[in-house]
Structure formats: C-alpha cells, structure tokens
Amino acid sequence: MRTQFGETMNDLLDTDPSTALVLAEISRQMFERAIEREPDRVINVGIREQLLVSTAAGLALTGLRPVAHTFGAFLVERAFEQVKLDFSHQDVGGVLVSAGGSFDWPAGGYTHMSPGDVALLDTLPGWTVHVPGRAEEADRVLRDAVAGTGRVYIRLSTAANRVAVPSRPGRFQVVRRGVGGTVLAVGPTLDAVLAATQDRDVTVLYATTVRPFDAQTLRATLGRPAVAVVEPYLAGTSARQVSDALRSVPHRLLGLGVGSEELRRYGTPREHERAHGLDAASLRRSLDDFLLRPAAAA
C-alpha cells in the first residue's frame, strides 16, 4: 500500500497543481523528483511531526489540497494537538496518510506502533476514515480524498487481503449472507474473517471506510442481532457506532482487535496478530464462542 501511495501521489502532484505534499523524512525516497520540481508544493520538514501537520494546515489555508504523510504513531498520536487545532479547530480540509498500521514494524518498538489512532481521531468531529485492505483500494480512496474538500485520514498497512473487493465509496460491502449473526471485517482483516467463518451461517460485511459509519447497510442486512466487529486497531473502537446504529434493536456486540496491553517483545507482525487474537484460528474461537454458544444454550 505504501508503494501504491507513492505512485498515486506522484501522479496527482504531476496532474493537479492544487495538490501539495508534506513529509517528515518517512517515504522521502519516493518523492525526490517531485521535491526538486515542485519545492513550493512538496515539502520535507525533517523529523518534526508537529510541524508536518501545521505546515499542511497552513497550505490548506492558502487554497491548496495538502496531504501529510508519516507513520501513524507520529502523524496522529505525536501531532494530535496540531490535528485538533490546525485542522479541526480552524475548520480546514486536508488528507492525512499514515503508514505502519498497528504493528507493521515491530522492530521499531512501541514508539512506532499506533493501534489507538482511529479511536483518537474519533474524539474530533467531521473526519472521514479509510482503512483499505489492498493497494488498489488505497489508490481509489486517495484519489477521492484529494479530489474532495473535507478532512480525511487514510490508514495504510503492509497487511493486505489477497484480492480487492469491489465496493461503493463509504458503504459496507456484503461479502456473504447468513442468519447466525453479522461479522464486520475492517480493511486487511477480511481474509482472516472469511477463513474463520468459512462454514458458519453468518453475514460478513467488509468495510474500507469506517467513518462515517455505514449504519444503513448494517441495519439492512441484520438478521440475528449479534454483531462482531473485527478491526486492525484498538479493539472496541467502533462499538459506539454499532450501538448508535442499532439503538432501537436489542443486540449483542463483540469488539475484536488489538488489545491495550503492551507486548514487550519485538516479534513479527504475524506473531503480534496471533497475540492479539486476529489470526484466523483465534478469530474462529472468539466468533464461535460469541455467535454459536448462546444459540446452542437457548
């Protein structure tokens, strides 16, 4: 996805003079030519993430459409005050594109992990949040975001589904229909969710856009009112959105994702997935316990 971001962003910089890019060293190698050709629109501020966000917001005030890019831990968490004040408080639009997912580079340590980024952005109004599951999906949401005027966060990861799923912008895609409950798979969790539910009679929805939350599709496809959300970031991040969508329906809800406990061994991304219960085998156990056992007991 990060490679696709470089290709798409370079194309946008070449074809749209209203587009600007602000970097903080990360991914600079992808934009060396653009930095030389457009020094007023492609700016590398060095390892100064707060300045990264403030510079992008300043470019927005001049009428440009800025894209700010670095690891999620630096872009959202370290520079959150600037996101809050320079974008949200000043009510200007822009696009934040993160890399690193929740734990794409465990060797970088906890400073480079950002499982709480979407939950943190949820404290601010008016942000659209995309979590693509493939490079093709990242290309589409980036182009749409740059063509728009609002505040957009695009969360990129090295984790990816095997195939892209056609979907309408902002809507959940119905991948499978069933009557035993609903599982919402966000971004790159879809393959593991499909493997975990391959012989279970459940509805599987796929989300690449999580904010705004597509309550309409969730309600329209709801059978048995038991919903599990599988997110590649902090577990339970979308619990309030599900509850709001189903406020008139008595329902049960399970949030699966990255736990809040810090894992103090580097390991690999796959090992972190297993430790947080996001691999197919762990998801199957969690989903069966939630969706099947209550039905059998009843």
N, C-alpha and C positions, 0 to 999 in steps of 0.2 A: 504493500500500500504506500509506503514511504517513497519508493521509486516512482510509482504512478503519480504521487503528489508532485514530484519534481518535474515529470514530463508534462503534466497538465498545467502546472503553474507557469512553466516556461512558455507554453503555448499561449496562455492567457496574457502574459506580460508582452508577448510579441504582437498580439492581435487587438488588445484592448488598452488604449493609453490611459484609461481611468483606473486601471488596476495597479496596486502597489504591494510590495512585499517587504516585510521587516523580519530579520533573522537575528539570532543571538548565538552565532557560530555554528549551532547544530544545522546540518544539511547544507552548509555553505558551498561545499564542493559541487552541488547540483546547479548552482546559480552563478558561477564565476563569470560566464559570458554576459549574463543579464546585469550583474553588478557593474561591469565595465561599460556596457552600452547604455544603461539607464540608472546612473548613480543617484538621481533625484527620486526614483521610484523603487529602487531595490537597495535597501539599507541594511547593513550588518552592524549592530550596535555593540558587538562583543558580548562577553558573559555578563550581561546586565539585563536580567529578565524584566524587572520593573520598568526600565527604560524602554525595553522592547514593546510592552503593551502601551505605555504612554505615547511613544512615537507613533504607533499605529493609530491610536485615537486622534492624535494631532493631525495626521494625514487625512483622516476621515473628516475633520473639521474644515479642511481645505477643499473638500469635494471629491477626493479620491476614494476608491474602494479598497481598504487595506486588508491584507492577510498577514497575520502574525503567526510565526511557527517556531516551536521548540518542543522539548519533552513536556508531557502533561504535568509532571511534578513542578516544573519551573513556570509553565505558562499559566496554569490555573491556581495552583496552591501558593507558590512563592510570590506571584504577582497578583494575588487576589484583590488586594486593596485597589490596584490600578484598574483591574477589570471592573470592579464595583463602581469606582468613582469616574474614571476617564471614559468608560463606555456607557455603563448603565445610568449613572447619575447625570452625565452630560447628554444622555439620550442620542448617542450617535451609533451608527451601524459599522460593523466590521466582521471579519471572519477569523476565528482562532482555530488553528490546525495543530493538533498535538501528535506526537509520536511516542512510542514506548508502552502504550496500553497500561495495564496494571502492573505487569512484571515481565515485560519483554526482554529486559536486560538485567537479570538477577545479579550478575557480577558487578554491576554498578552500585549495588547496595540499596538500602531503603531510601536514600536520597533520590533515586531515580524511579521509584515506584509511586504510582498515583491511582490507587483504587477508589479514592474519595472525590475525584474531580467532578463527576456528574452530580453527586449529592451536594457538593459545594456550590455549583452553578445553580442548583435548584433554589438557593436562597435569594437569587436575583430574578426579577420578573423579565419576561419577554425574550428569553434566549431559546433559539431552536438548536436542538442537539441531534447530531447524526452519528451513528455508530455502524459504519459499513462493515460488511463481512467479507468483501472481496475487493481487489484493486479496481475492477470495473465499476463497482458501486461507489468507491471513493472518488473516481473520476466524475461520475454523474453528480454527486452531491456537491463537490467542489465547484463545478461549473454553475450549478444552480445557485449556490451560495454567493458566488462572486457577481452573478447577474442580478442579485437581489439588493435590498437596502437594509435588511434587519441585522440583528446580532446573532451570529451563528457559531457554534462550536462543532468541529469535526474531529472525532476521536479515532486515530489510526492505530493499527496494531500489526505485529508480524503474524499473529494468529489469523487464519483465514479458512473459510469454508471451501470445499472442493469445487463447487460450481456457484455461479451467480444466480440469484433468484429474481426474476422479473417482479417489479413492484411499482406501485404508484407512489409518487413523492408524498411523504407524510402519512401514508396509510400502511397498516399491517397487512402482510400477505398471508392468505390462508394456504398453508402448505399441505395440511391433512385435516380431514373432518372426522370427529368421533363423538361419543356420547359420555365418556367416562371422566370428563374434565377438560381443562384447557391448559396448555403449556405455551407460554410466550418466550420464544428464544430471541435474544438480542444479539445482533451482529454476528461475530465469529463463534458464537456458542451453538449455532444451528446444527452443525454436523453431529456434535456430541448429543444434542437433544434428540435428533432423529434416530441415532443409534440406540439411545436409551429407551425410546418409546416405539421401536420398530414393530412390535407385535402387541401393542397396547391400543385399546379403543379410545383414543383421546384426540382432541383437536390440537394441532400445532400451528401457532401463528409465528410469523417472522417479522422482526422489526429492525429496520435500519435507521428510522427516525423515532426517537423516544420522547422528544419534546418538540412541539406539543404531543401529548399522549393521545393515541387514536382510540378514544373511548367508544366511538361508534362501531368500529369493527369488533371490538371485544364484546360489546353487548349483543351485536347482531349474530355472532357465532357461538354465543354462550349456550351450552347445554346444561349439564350438571354444574351447579355454581361452586366449583372448586377450581381455583386458578393458581398455577405456579409460574413465577417469573424467573427466568434464568438469565442473569446479567453478568457481563465480563468485568464488572467493577463491584463496588461495595454491595453486599447482599442487602436486599430490602430497599434499595434506592427508589424503586418505583412503587413501593407499597401504597403510598398516599394516593398516587394517580389511579391505581386499580380500585382502591376503596372509594374514591370520588366517582369513578365511572360506574360502580355498582352500588351506589349508596341506597338505591331503592330495592336492592336484591340481597337477601340474606346469603352470605357467601363465606367460603373459607379461602385463605390465602397463604401461600408459601413463597418466601423470597430466597432464592439461591444465588450465590455469587461469591465474591471474595470476602473472607472473614476479616474482622477488625484486629485479630491477633497478629502481631508482627512475627514473621518467620525469620529467624536469625541465621539461617544457612542459605548460602547463595543458590545452590542447586541449579536446575534448568527450568525454563518456562513450563515444560510438561510436568515436572515434579511439583511446581507450585500449583498447577491446575489440580493435580491429584490431592495435594494437601488441603486445598480449599473445596474439594468435592465437585469440581467442574469437569472431570473426565467422564466418559460415557458410563463406565461401571458405577461410579459413585452417584451420578445423576439417576441412574436406574434405581438404585436402592432408595434414594431420597424420594423420588417421584412415586415409586411403588408404595412406600410407607405412607405417603400423603394421600394418594389417589385411590389405592386399592384396598388397604386395610380397613378404613372406615366403612367402605361399601360392603365388605365381607362381614364386618361386625354387625351392620344393620340388617 
